[in-house]
Amino acid sequence: MAAWTSERLKQLKTRAGFTATELAQRCRVSEGAARHWLAGRRRITGPVTLLLDSFEQRLADAPAESTPN
């Protein structure tokens, strides 16, 4: 999979219909961490990238109006 960038994360957030707070909760990180990723101030690394890959795959496989649980 491609590296997680702030732009890719923003696209996922938009497609999933998540707020920054919901994204943080789904990723089990602080809201501050999620906001840093979204702003491009911090790199997205570690195990959370696997979770984001999973969300992205579930969105690709799901009907258009569905979001990952």
Secondary structure, 3 states (H helix, E strand, C coil): CCCCCHHHHHHHHHHHCCCHHHHHHHHCCCHHHHHHHHHCCCCCCCCHHHHHHHHHHHHHHCCCCCCCC
